[in-house]
Amino acid sequence: MSRTYKVTKVEAQKRPGRYNVYLNEKYAFPISEEVLIKFSIFKGTELTHEEIEQIKVADSISKLYGKAVDFISYRQRTEKEVRDKLKTLSEDEFAIDSTIKKLIEIRLIDDENYANSYVRQTADGQAKGPIEAKRYLMQKGVSETLILNALDEFYPASKVQENADRLAQKLFDHNNRYPYNKRIEKAKLSMVRKGFSFDVIDQAISQIDDVVDMDEQEIMLKKAGLKLWKKYRTEEPYKRKQKVKQALFRKGFDFDAIDEFVDEVEGV
């Protein structure tokens, strides 16, 4: 017959919702109010060794659950985020699994809702494409199926193109201190980083209002060209021209305009 231990005292801690349990007049273990009620622990209750161990496990889960709720309270979290956090707090895999299961059951963890919310936010924000949304959610541990479902429902192709068109124009206008070709290049690179596909980017670029001030472009070319012409003044004539042309082309100036400038400056 298993030995039993009598609860001789249940004492409230200073921390709300926590109690100290005494068995046979000696302090035995702390316990949460939730577990206290669940196991009906009060003065006079008799417990076996096996029951005491069950209570301790339940309390471990209860404490971990409380920390998980605190972690989630700041903002919505995925299952992976919560699991990773709990692993820093406990090595008890059973307690972690039990906590995660409970949080999923009451929908404090809901990866589907997380994916839907993030994709909606991304689509409404207009600054990121679906590739970036997928990358972010994959890092958060959301399954690919949930991600693709969210993208299909909340970030359709029409919305992707609409956002891309708007962003392409914004980026092109923002980079107006650069030559035309460089403005296009910078817009494309930025859009790739923001998660838009090449097909969508090409379509967006083709739609931008790309009217530029040709006089301003000429001034920019001459300013950059004269600086380079001076920089390579010690080079042989042919090499000097080639280096200036290559440098100006990398800066985004039109090749015909570059040839015209070099012919002009060479004749001075």
N, C-alpha and C positions, 0 to 999 in steps of 0.2 A: 504494500500500500504506500502511495506517494506521501511524503511528508507535506504537511500544510503549514502555512504561515498566516498569522492573523494580522490584519490591518489594525494597528492600535492608534494611529493618528494620521489625519490628512490636513496638511498645513498649507495655506495660501502663500505663495511667494510674493515678493514686492512687484515682480513683473506680472501684469494682468494676464489671466488665463493659464497660469502655471502653478503647479502644486508639488509639495514634497510629501512622499508617502513613507510612513514608518511601519515596519513589520516587527512584531514582537518587541516593541519599545525602542527599536533601533532604526535610524534613517536607512532607507533602502534604495529609493530611486525617485527622480523627478517625473512629472507627468503633465500632459496638457489637459485642459478642461474637456476637450473633445473625447480623449481616450478615457478620462475619468468617468464620463457619462456612459460611453460605449460599453465599458466593462463593469459598470455599476460598483465602483470602488468607493466604499465608505467605511467608517469605523466599525469593526466587527466582522468585515468580510474576510473569508478564509481563501487563500490562494495556494495552488500547488506550484512547484518549481516550473512546470511547463507553462502554466498560466502567466507566471511572472515574466517568463521569456517572451511570450506572445505580447504582453503589455509593453515591454521594452521595445520590441520591434514596431508595434503600432505607434508608440510615441516617437520613435526615430522617423517614421514616415510622416507623422503629423508635423514634426518640426521642419522637416524638409519641404513639406507641402506649404507651410507658412512662408518659408523663404522663397519658394517658387512663386507664390502669389505676389509677394513684395516685388520680385523681379519683373513680373508681368505687369504690375500696376502702373509702371512708368510709361509703357507703350506696348503695343501688340508684339508678340514674339512667336517664332516658329518652334516646332517640336525640337529641332536640332539646337536652336539657341538655348532653350530651357534645359535640355539634356546636358549640353556642354557646361552650362552654369552649375548645374547640380553636381556634376563630376568634380568641380572645384571645391565643393562643400562636403562631399561624402564619397566614400569608396564602396558603399553598400549598394550593389547593383539592384538587388531586390527592392530596396527602398526607393531608388531612383525610378525603376520601372513602374512601381506601384503609384508613385506620385504622378508620373507622366500619364499613366492610364486614367487616373482620376481627373486630371486636368482636361484631358481630351473628352472624357465623358460629360463634363459640365461645360465644355466648349470654351474654356479659358485658353486652351490651345486649339487652334483651328487653322490648319495650313491652307485649306481651300479659301477660307475667308481672307486670310492674310494675302494670298496671291491675288485674289479679286480686288482687294482694296489697293494693293500696290500698283497693279496694272491700271486701274481706273485713275489713280493719282498721276501716274506717268503720262497717260493719254491726255488728261486734262491740263497737265503742266506744260505740254507742248515742246519741251526742251530735250526729250530723250526718245529714242526709238525702241522698238520691241526687242531688238537684240540685247540692248543694255538692260532692259527690264528682265529678260530671261536670265542673263548673266547674274544679275543681283539676286534673283530668287533662287537660282541654283546654289549660289554661295550660302544662302540661308537654309539650305537643305530641303527646299520644297521640291516635290517630285515633278518630273518633266510633264507628266500627264496633267497635273493640276495647273502648271504654268501655261501649257498650250491651250487648255480649256479657257483659262482666264484671258489670254491674248485673243482668242477667237471671239469671245463674247464682248470684251470691253475695249479692245484696241484693234478694230477691223482695218483692213487694207486702206479703205477710204480715209479713215482718220489718220493713219500713218502717213499717207501721202499729203494730206492737208497740213499736218504738223511739219513735215519735211519741207514743203513749199514755203511755208511761213519762215521757218528757221533759215533756209538757204538765202532768202532775201535779206533777213536780218544780219546774217554773217557777212554777206557781200557788202552791204551798206556800212557795217561796222569797220571793215578793213579798207576804207576808202583812201587811206594814206599810202596804199600799195598800188603798184601797176595792176592793170586789169587781170592779166593771167594769174598773178600771185593772189589776187582777191578770190578768184575762182578756186585756185588750189587750196587756199586756207579754208575756204568754206567747205570744200569736199572733205578735207582731212578732219576738220572739226566734227562734221556730221558722221563720219565713220566712227570716231571716238565716242560719239553720243548714241551709237547703236542703230543707225539706219543702214539698210542694205545698199549695195552699189547701184542696183536698178532704180531704187527709190530716189537715191541721190541724183543720179543722172537726169531723171525725170524732173526733179525739183530745180536743178540747175538750169535746165532748158526753159523753165518758166519764169526765171527771175527777170526783173526790169533792170537790164544791164547797160543802160545808156550812161556813157561816161563823158566827161569833159575832155575832149581831145587836146585842147590847149594845155590843160593841167597835166595830162599824161606826158606831153612833150616837154614841159618844164621839169617834170620828175625825171624823165629820161636824161635830159641834158645835165641836170644836177648830179645824178649818179654817175653818168658817163664821164663827165669832166674829172670827177674825183678819181675814177678808175684810170683814166687816161694819164693823169698825173702820177698815180701810184706805180704804173708800169712803164714810166718814162725811160728807164734804163734798159729795157728789153729791146731786142732787135725789132725793126718795124713790123715784120709779118707776125712775130710772136706777140708783140704788143697788141696788135689788132685782134688776134685770136683770143687772148686772155680777157681783153675788154668785152668782146662779144659774148664769150662764155659766161662771164660774171653778170652781165646785164640780162642775159637769157635766164640765168638762174633766179634773178630777181623778179622775173615775170614780165619783162618787156617783150613787145612784139618783135619777131625776128626781122621783118622788113624795116621797121622803125629803127632797129639797132644798126642795120647795114647803112641806112641813110645817115644816121648820126656819125658813124665811124668815117664814112666817106667825107662828111662835112668837116669833122674835126681834124682829119688827116690833111685836108687841104688848107687849113688855117696856117 
